[in-house]
Amino acid sequence: MGFETYLSAEDLSFIITTFRYPQDPRFCFDEFYQRLSEQGFVNYRGKLTTEPCFRIGTIGRLFAMDIKALLEAMCRVLGELGVAPAIRTVS
């Protein structure tokens, strides 16, 4: 979808993941946040001072269908923002 993790694969957490903003100039975090929130998903502004990023928490009782719903919502929102995601559907 145009997102790159901030940490390398071997350093990723099972609880929260930080993603860099996509390079697309049409990406606006505030709009991305608001639209995902309207669909029942909340992400968090990154806490890094040197790089624009956001975080997605994956702690709690989550199932594959929850992650699929999040990814589909993210694809929809990116499409609405005109940021063409690399994938449109999640299987």
C-alpha positions as CSV (number, residue, x, y, z in Angstrom):
1,M,0.0,0.0,0.0
2,G,3.0,2.3,-0.1
3,F,3.9,2.0,3.6
4,E,7.3,1.0,4.8
5,T,8.0,-0.1,8.4
6,Y,10.3,2.2,10.3
7,L,12.2,-0.7,11.8
8,S,13.8,-3.6,10.0
9,A,11.8,-6.9,10.0
10,E,14.0,-8.5,12.7
11,D,13.2,-5.6,15.0
12,L,9.5,-5.4,14.6
13,S,7.2,-5.7,17.6
14,F,4.1,-7.9,18.0
15,I,2.4,-5.1,19.9
16,I,2.8,-2.0,17.8
17,T,4.3,-1.2,14.4
18,T,5.5,2.1,13.1
19,F,5.1,3.0,9.5
20,R,6.7,5.8,7.5
21,Y,4.3,8.0,5.5
22,P,4.1,7.0,1.8
23,Q,6.0,9.3,-0.6
24,D,2.9,10.3,-2.4
25,P,2.3,14.0,-1.9
26,R,-1.5,13.4,-1.7
27,F,-1.1,11.5,1.5
28,C,-2.3,13.6,4.5
29,F,-2.1,11.9,7.9
30,D,-4.8,13.9,9.5
31,E,-7.3,13.0,6.7
32,F,-6.1,9.3,6.8
33,Y,-6.6,9.2,10.5
34,Q,-10.0,10.8,10.4
35,R,-11.4,8.6,7.7
36,L,-10.1,5.4,9.3
37,S,-11.6,6.5,12.6
38,E,-15.0,7.0,11.0
39,Q,-14.7,3.3,9.9
40,G,-13.9,2.2,13.4
41,F,-10.1,2.0,13.2
42,V,-7.8,4.3,15.2
43,N,-4.1,4.7,14.4
44,Y,-1.6,6.8,16.2
45,R,0.6,9.6,15.2
46,G,4.3,8.6,15.3
47,K,6.4,9.6,18.2
48,L,9.6,10.1,16.2
49,T,10.8,13.7,15.9
50,T,12.9,13.2,12.7
51,E,10.5,11.4,10.4
52,P,6.8,11.5,9.7
53,C,5.3,8.2,10.7
54,F,2.2,6.6,12.3
55,R,1.7,3.6,14.4
56,I,-0.8,0.7,14.4
57,G,-1.3,-1.3,17.5
58,T,-1.9,-5.0,17.3
59,I,-2.3,-5.9,20.9
60,G,-5.4,-7.6,22.3
61,R,-7.7,-10.3,21.0
62,L,-7.3,-9.8,17.3
63,F,-8.3,-12.3,14.6
64,A,-7.4,-12.6,10.9
65,M,-10.8,-11.0,10.0
66,D,-9.9,-8.0,12.1
67,I,-6.6,-7.4,10.3
68,K,-8.3,-8.0,6.9
69,A,-11.0,-5.4,7.8
70,L,-8.3,-2.9,8.7
71,L,-6.3,-3.5,5.5
72,E,-9.5,-3.1,3.4
73,A,-10.4,0.1,5.2
74,M,-6.9,1.4,4.6
75,C,-7.1,0.6,0.9
76,R,-10.5,2.4,0.7
77,V,-9.2,5.5,2.5
78,L,-6.0,5.6,0.4
79,G,-8.2,5.4,-2.7
80,E,-10.4,8.2,-1.5
81,L,-7.3,10.3,-0.9
82,G,-6.1,9.6,-4.4
83,V,-3.1,7.7,-3.1
84,A,-3.2,4.5,-5.2
85,P,-2.5,1.5,-3.0
86,A,-0.5,-1.3,-4.4
87,I,-3.3,-3.7,-3.6
88,R,-7.0,-3.1,-3.7
89,T,-8.4,-6.2,-2.0
90,V,-7.2,-8.4,0.8
91,S,-7.6,-12.1,0.6
